[in-house]
Amino acid sequence: MKHYKPFQFKQFSIEQSNAAMKVGTDSVLLGAWAKINPKERILDIGTGTGILPLMLAQKVNGDCQIDAIEIDSLAIIDAQINFKNSKWSARLNLIENDFNLYKFSTSYDVIISNPPFFEGLAPTHKSRSTARNASDKLSYKNLISKASQLLKKSGRMYLVIPIENYDKVIQLASNNGLELKSKLSLRPKLGKAINRVLIELVKEGEFSGTLISNELIIRTEENIYTYKHKLLTKGYYLQ
C-alpha cells in the first residue's frame, strides 16, 4: 500500500494512507462552511479519515461532542490515528459500523456528511467504489430518511452534492420533512459550470426567512485559489 504524507492543517493533521478517499476540496469547504455552536451534539456520516469532525471540533475548540460513523475498515485505521493525535480526542467518538443498520441512542443538533454520490459508478477499486458509489452501501434516500429522524427539531444538516443530484436531494429532503435554508454553489474554476453544491437543511417550519444562496469560484483562470476560497478556508489551510 502506498504511504501518503499526512496532510497538515493549522491545528491538526490527517493521516490518509489507508482510506480510499483522500483529503479533498469538497470536505474542506463543507467543514469550513458549516455553522457549529458550542455544546452541540454532532454526527458525521461516513467520516473517512475523520477530517470533518476535526474541522468542526476546531471551530468550537473541542466544546462539543462528535460521533463519527464509518463502515470501511481501512478508513477507520486512519480516522483512529487522526482522532487520537488531535487535541480534541476526548470529544470524538468513532463508531465502526454501517449507518444503515446502527441503532443510535441519541439525537443530534448537527448532522454532516460528504456522502457517496456517484450512483451507478463502475467498481474500479473496491474501497474507493464503496466510498463513492451511493447505490452500493448508502443511498441518498437512506441517508436523508434516517438522518431526518436523528435530527433534533431545531437541528441542521449539511451536505455536499453534485449539481446533477441537487433536485433529487432537495425532493428527498422535502419528502422527509426537511427544507433548504442555505446553499453555496461551487464553480471549480472561473468560467467553468457549477459542479457541486453545499446545502444546509432544517426541519420544516423551523425556518421562516428566505433562502440564502451564494456562489464560490474555487480557482482563477491561472489555477490559483480565489480570494473568497482563501477567506473561507483561512482557519484551516497553512497557506
N, C-alpha and C positions, 0 to 999 in steps of 0.2 A: 504494500500500500504506500502511495506517495505521501511524504510528510510535507505538510504546509506550515509555513511560518505563522505563528499566532498573529492575528490581526489586532493591532494595538489602537485602542481608543484612549481618550484623555484619562478616564478613570477606571478602565478595565481592559482586559484583553480577551480575545476569542480564539481558543484552540479549535481548529476546523479540519484536522487531518482525517477524521473518521466519517463525519457527516457527509451525506451526498450533496446537500445544498450548502454552499459556502456563503460567507458574508456578501451580501448584495445590496444594491441601491434600494430595492423595494422595502426591505426590512428596516434599513436605516431611516428612510424617510417616514415610514409608518410610525416607528418608535419616537422619532423626533416630533412628529405632528400630533400624536395622541395626547389628550389632556388628562393629567393624573393629579389627584389631590392627596395630601397626607391622610393616613389611616385607612385608605381604601383597600378592599379585598379584590385581587386581580387574578384573572385566569388567562394564560396564553395557551392556545390550542395548536398543537404541532410545533413545539418550541424549537426543534432542530438543535442548533448549537447553544441555544439559550440567550441569543442576542437581545430579543425584545424584553424579557424580564430584567435583564441587566440595564438596558436603556431606561426602562420605566423606574426601576429602583433608584437610579441616579437622579431622576427628576425630583424625588422627594427625600433624597439622602437615606434611603432604606426605610423610611417611615411608612411602610405598607406591608402587606402580606401577599406574596405572589405564588400561585400554583402554576406549574408548567407541565403540560402533559405531552408525551411523545411515545410513539409506538416503535420507532426504528432503533434497534439495539446499538447500531454504530453511532447514530446521532446522540444517543443517551450517554455514550462514553465521553464525548466532547462536552455536552451540557454539564455533566457531573464535575468535570475538571474546571469548567468556567465558573460554575456557581461556587465551588469550593475555594477557588482562588480570589473571588471577589470579596470586598469588604462588607457586602450585604448578605453573605451566605446564610446567616441565621434566619433571614426572612424569605428565602427562596426554597420552595418545595417542589422537587422533581417527581412527577408521577409517571412511572413506567407502565403504560397501559394504552389500550385502544379507547379513544374518546367516544366512539360509538357504543361501547359496552360498559365503560366505567361508571360506577354509581357515586356521584358526587354527594357530599354531605352538607354542602353549604351553597349559598347563592353569592353572586358577585356584583360589585359596583362597576367593574370594568371587565370586559372580555375582549381580547385582541387576538388576531391571527393573520399571518401571511399564509393563506391556505393553499393546498394543492389546487391547481386551476386548469391545467391543460386536459380537459376532458377528452378521452379517446386517444391520448398520446401513445404512440408506438413504444413498447418497452425496449429501451436500449441498455440501460443499466438498472438493475433491479431496485436498489435503494433510491436512486435518483428518480426512477419512474414512480415509485410509491410516493415520494415527496412531491412530485409534480402532477400526478395523474388523479384528478378528482373522482374519476369513476372507479378507481382501484380500491381505495380504503376509506376516503372521506369525501362524500359528495357535498355540493353546496346545500342541497336540501337537508341532509342530515346535520350539517354544521349549523345552519341557521335555525332549524327547528329545535335542536337540543339547546343551543346557546340562548335562545329566547326564553326557554324555561328556566335556565340557570341565572338569568339576568334579573337583578333587583328592579323594582318598579321605576326607580329613578336612575337606573344604570345606563351605561353606554357601551356600545360595541364598535370596535374599529377593525376594518378590513382593508386590504389592498387587493384589487381585482383587475383583470384585463378589461379593456374597454369593450371587447366583443361580448363579455358576460355581464356587463353592467345592468342592462334592462332585466335580464333574468334574475340577478341577485336582488335587485330592488323589488321585483314582483314577489320573490320568495320571502323577502323581509315583510312585505305587506301582508302576505298570507299567514305570517306567524306573529302578527301584532306589533311589528316594528316599522318605524318610519325614518326617512332620511333627514338628518338635522344639518349636516355639513358634508362637503366633499372638496377634495383637492385633485384636480385633473393634472396628469403628468405628461409632458412632452419630453422625449428623450434628448431632443436637440432642437435648436432654433430652426424653424422651417419644416420640422417633422410633425406628423399627426400625433394626437394624443393616443397613448397606448396603455396607460394604467390610470386607475382612479382610486384614491384613498377615500373611504367613506366612514362617516360616523352615524350609527343607528341608535335610536332611542325607542322606548316603549310608546305606542300610540297614545296620544293625549298628554304626554309629558313635555311636548314642545309646541308652543303656540306662535313662535316667530316665523320669519320667512327663511327659506333655505339659504344657507351660507355657502356660496360657490366661488372657488378661486382656482387659479391655474399656476402651475410651476413649470418652467423650462429648466431641465437639468443641466444641459451643456450648451455652450455657444457654438457658433459655426467653426470656431478654432478648437473645439473639443475640450474646452476648459469649463469648470463648474461656474454656473452663473452666480451673480451676487445673491439672488433670492435663495438659491440652493445652499450657498455657504452660510447665509444668515439662519436658515432653518436648522442646519446641522452643526453649527459652530460649537455647541456644547459637547460634541462627541468626537469629531474628527480632529486629529492632531494639527492639521493644516487646513 
